[in-house]
Amino acid sequence: MTQNTPRTPPPQVWPTLRALGAYVVTDDPDAVYARASAAGAKILMEPHETDYWSRDFAAADPEGNRWSFGTYRGEPRLAG
């Protein structure tokens, strides 16, 4: 029998869990892509230039989570 702890959701929650996505900022997405490809990652989107001046690619891990990597750091914050 599985014991429920704060880190383990009760069994009735598991069917509602879904895969997640994350965007990781990197200065060299092509190097990350090369490493991920060499390691056998499932590439979802090849490296490409975006219309917001970022270089991005996307991959999935074995659990189905989507990992996007790129150079976009977001909109600069205003001083204040």
CNS distance restraints for C-alpha pairs under 8 A (distance, minus, plus):
assign (resid   4 and name CA) (resid   8 and name CA) 5.55 0.50 0.50
assign (resid   4 and name CA) (resid   9 and name CA) 6.56 0.50 0.50
assign (resid   4 and name CA) (resid  10 and name CA) 5.94 0.50 0.50
assign (resid   5 and name CA) (resid   9 and name CA) 7.26 0.50 0.50
assign (resid   9 and name CA) (resid  13 and name CA) 6.16 0.50 0.50
assign (resid   9 and name CA) (resid  14 and name CA) 7.13 0.50 0.50
assign (resid  10 and name CA) (resid  14 and name CA) 7.36 0.50 0.50
assign (resid  13 and name CA) (resid  17 and name CA) 6.91 0.50 0.50
assign (resid  19 and name CA) (resid  63 and name CA) 7.18 0.50 0.50
assign (resid  19 and name CA) (resid  64 and name CA) 5.73 0.50 0.50
assign (resid  19 and name CA) (resid  65 and name CA) 4.82 0.50 0.50
assign (resid  19 and name CA) (resid  66 and name CA) 7.51 0.50 0.50
assign (resid  20 and name CA) (resid  64 and name CA) 7.83 0.50 0.50
assign (resid  20 and name CA) (resid  65 and name CA) 4.93 0.50 0.50
assign (resid  20 and name CA) (resid  66 and name CA) 6.30 0.50 0.50
assign (resid  21 and name CA) (resid  65 and name CA) 5.66 0.50 0.50
assign (resid  21 and name CA) (resid  66 and name CA) 4.50 0.50 0.50
assign (resid  21 and name CA) (resid  67 and name CA) 5.69 0.50 0.50
assign (resid  21 and name CA) (resid  68 and name CA) 7.52 0.50 0.50
assign (resid  22 and name CA) (resid  66 and name CA) 6.51 0.50 0.50
assign (resid  22 and name CA) (resid  67 and name CA) 5.12 0.50 0.50
assign (resid  22 and name CA) (resid  68 and name CA) 6.07 0.50 0.50
assign (resid  23 and name CA) (resid  67 and name CA) 6.11 0.50 0.50
assign (resid  23 and name CA) (resid  68 and name CA) 4.65 0.50 0.50
assign (resid  23 and name CA) (resid  69 and name CA) 5.65 0.50 0.50
assign (resid  23 and name CA) (resid  70 and name CA) 7.43 0.50 0.50
assign (resid  24 and name CA) (resid  67 and name CA) 7.40 0.50 0.50
assign (resid  24 and name CA) (resid  68 and name CA) 6.17 0.50 0.50
assign (resid  24 and name CA) (resid  69 and name CA) 4.79 0.50 0.50
assign (resid  24 and name CA) (resid  70 and name CA) 6.49 0.50 0.50
assign (resid  25 and name CA) (resid  69 and name CA) 5.92 0.50 0.50
assign (resid  25 and name CA) (resid  70 and name CA) 5.23 0.50 0.50
assign (resid  25 and name CA) (resid  71 and name CA) 5.42 0.50 0.50
assign (resid  25 and name CA) (resid  72 and name CA) 6.46 0.50 0.50
assign (resid  25 and name CA) (resid  73 and name CA) 6.38 0.50 0.50
assign (resid  26 and name CA) (resid  69 and name CA) 6.67 0.50 0.50
assign (resid  26 and name CA) (resid  70 and name CA) 5.70 0.50 0.50
assign (resid  26 and name CA) (resid  71 and name CA) 5.37 0.50 0.50
assign (resid  27 and name CA) (resid  70 and name CA) 7.55 0.50 0.50
assign (resid  27 and name CA) (resid  71 and name CA) 5.65 0.50 0.50
assign (resid  28 and name CA) (resid  32 and name CA) 6.66 0.50 0.50
assign (resid  28 and name CA) (resid  70 and name CA) 7.80 0.50 0.50
assign (resid  28 and name CA) (resid  71 and name CA) 7.35 0.50 0.50
assign (resid  29 and name CA) (resid  33 and name CA) 5.95 0.50 0.50
assign (resid  29 and name CA) (resid  47 and name CA) 7.66 0.50 0.50
assign (resid  29 and name CA) (resid  55 and name CA) 6.85 0.50 0.50
assign (resid  29 and name CA) (resid  56 and name CA) 6.57 0.50 0.50
assign (resid  29 and name CA) (resid  57 and name CA) 7.32 0.50 0.50
assign (resid  29 and name CA) (resid  69 and name CA) 6.18 0.50 0.50
assign (resid  29 and name CA) (resid  70 and name CA) 5.59 0.50 0.50
assign (resid  29 and name CA) (resid  71 and name CA) 6.99 0.50 0.50
assign (resid  30 and name CA) (resid  34 and name CA) 6.15 0.50 0.50
assign (resid  30 and name CA) (resid  47 and name CA) 6.96 0.50 0.50
assign (resid  31 and name CA) (resid  35 and name CA) 6.32 0.50 0.50
assign (resid  32 and name CA) (resid  36 and name CA) 6.05 0.50 0.50
assign (resid  32 and name CA) (resid  69 and name CA) 7.95 0.50 0.50
assign (resid  33 and name CA) (resid  37 and name CA) 5.93 0.50 0.50
assign (resid  33 and name CA) (resid  47 and name CA) 7.46 0.50 0.50
assign (resid  33 and name CA) (resid  57 and name CA) 7.24 0.50 0.50
assign (resid  34 and name CA) (resid  38 and name CA) 6.05 0.50 0.50
assign (resid  35 and name CA) (resid  39 and name CA) 6.15 0.50 0.50
assign (resid  36 and name CA) (resid  40 and name CA) 6.45 0.50 0.50
assign (resid  36 and name CA) (resid  41 and name CA) 5.30 0.50 0.50
assign (resid  37 and name CA) (resid  41 and name CA) 5.33 0.50 0.50
assign (resid  37 and name CA) (resid  42 and name CA) 7.57 0.50 0.50
assign (resid  37 and name CA) (resid  43 and name CA) 7.21 0.50 0.50
assign (resid  41 and name CA) (resid  59 and name CA) 6.52 0.50 0.50
assign (resid  41 and name CA) (resid  60 and name CA) 6.79 0.50 0.50
assign (resid  41 and name CA) (resid  61 and name CA) 6.77 0.50 0.50
assign (resid  42 and name CA) (resid  59 and name CA) 5.52 0.50 0.50
assign (resid  42 and name CA) (resid  60 and name CA) 5.42 0.50 0.50
assign (resid  42 and name CA) (resid  61 and name CA) 6.97 0.50 0.50
assign (resid  43 and name CA) (resid  57 and name CA) 7.95 0.50 0.50
assign (resid  43 and name CA) (resid  58 and name CA) 6.13 0.50 0.50
assign (resid  43 and name CA) (resid  59 and name CA) 4.30 0.50 0.50
assign (resid  43 and name CA) (resid  60 and name CA) 6.53 0.50 0.50
assign (resid  44 and name CA) (resid  57 and name CA) 7.66 0.50 0.50
assign (resid  44 and name CA) (resid  58 and name CA) 5.26 0.50 0.50
assign (resid  44 and name CA) (resid  59 and name CA) 4.91 0.50 0.50
assign (resid  44 and name CA) (resid  60 and name CA) 6.69 0.50 0.50
assign (resid  45 and name CA) (resid  57 and name CA) 5.25 0.50 0.50
assign (resid  45 and name CA) (resid  58 and name CA) 4.89 0.50 0.50
assign (resid  45 and name CA) (resid  59 and name CA) 6.81 0.50 0.50
assign (resid  46 and name CA) (resid  56 and name CA) 7.90 0.50 0.50
assign (resid  46 and name CA) (resid  57 and name CA) 5.24 0.50 0.50
assign (resid  46 and name CA) (resid  58 and name CA) 6.91 0.50 0.50
assign (resid  47 and name CA) (resid  55 and name CA) 6.62 0.50 0.50
assign (resid  47 and name CA) (resid  56 and name CA) 5.32 0.50 0.50
assign (resid  47 and name CA) (resid  57 and name CA) 4.39 0.50 0.50
assign (resid  47 and name CA) (resid  58 and name CA) 7.78 0.50 0.50
assign (resid  48 and name CA) (resid  55 and name CA) 5.53 0.50 0.50
assign (resid  48 and name CA) (resid  56 and name CA) 5.59 0.50 0.50
assign (resid  48 and name CA) (resid  57 and name CA) 6.57 0.50 0.50
assign (resid  49 and name CA) (resid  53 and name CA) 6.62 0.50 0.50
assign (resid  49 and name CA) (resid  54 and name CA) 5.80 0.50 0.50
assign (resid  49 and name CA) (resid  55 and name CA) 4.58 0.50 0.50
assign (resid  49 and name CA) (resid  56 and name CA) 6.53 0.50 0.50
assign (resid  50 and name CA) (resid  54 and name CA) 5.30 0.50 0.50
assign (resid  50 and name CA) (resid  55 and name CA) 6.19 0.50 0.50
assign (resid  50 and name CA) (resid  56 and name CA) 7.16 0.50 0.50
assign (resid  52 and name CA) (resid  72 and name CA) 7.84 0.50 0.50
assign (resid  53 and name CA) (resid  72 and name CA) 7.32 0.50 0.50
assign (resid  54 and name CA) (resid  70 and name CA) 6.22 0.50 0.50
assign (resid  54 and name CA) (resid  71 and name CA) 5.07 0.50 0.50
assign (resid  54 and name CA) (resid  72 and name CA) 4.99 0.50 0.50
assign (resid  55 and name CA) (resid  70 and name CA) 5.26 0.50 0.50
assign (resid  55 and name CA) (resid  71 and name CA) 5.63 0.50 0.50
assign (resid  55 and name CA) (resid  72 and name CA) 7.49 0.50 0.50
assign (resid  56 and name CA) (resid  68 and name CA) 6.96 0.50 0.50
assign (resid  56 and name CA) (resid  69 and name CA) 5.46 0.50 0.50
assign (resid  56 and name CA) (resid  70 and name CA) 4.10 0.50 0.50
assign (resid  56 and name CA) (resid  71 and name CA) 6.82 0.50 0.50
assign (resid  57 and name CA) (resid  68 and name CA) 5.80 0.50 0.50
assign (resid  57 and name CA) (resid  69 and name CA) 5.54 0.50 0.50
assign (resid  57 and name CA) (resid  70 and name CA) 6.60 0.50 0.50
assign (resid  58 and name CA) (resid  66 and name CA) 6.88 0.50 0.50
assign (resid  58 and name CA) (resid  67 and name CA) 5.58 0.50 0.50
assign (resid  58 and name CA) (resid  68 and name CA) 4.21 0.50 0.50
assign (resid  58 and name CA) (resid  69 and name CA) 6.20 0.50 0.50
assign (resid  59 and name CA) (resid  66 and name CA) 5.85 0.50 0.50
assign (resid  59 and name CA) (resid  67 and name CA) 5.27 0.50 0.50
assign (resid  59 and name CA) (resid  68 and name CA) 6.43 0.50 0.50
assign (resid  60 and name CA) (resid  64 and name CA) 5.60 0.50 0.50
assign (resid  60 and name CA) (resid  65 and name CA) 5.42 0.50 0.50
assign (resid  60 and name CA) (resid  66 and name CA) 4.58 0.50 0.50
assign (resid  60 and name CA) (resid  67 and name CA) 5.93 0.50 0.50
assign (resid  61 and name CA) (resid  65 and name CA) 5.51 0.50 0.50
assign (resid  61 and name CA) (resid  66 and name CA) 6.78 0.50 0.50
assign (resid  61 and name CA) (resid  67 and name CA) 7.57 0.50 0.50
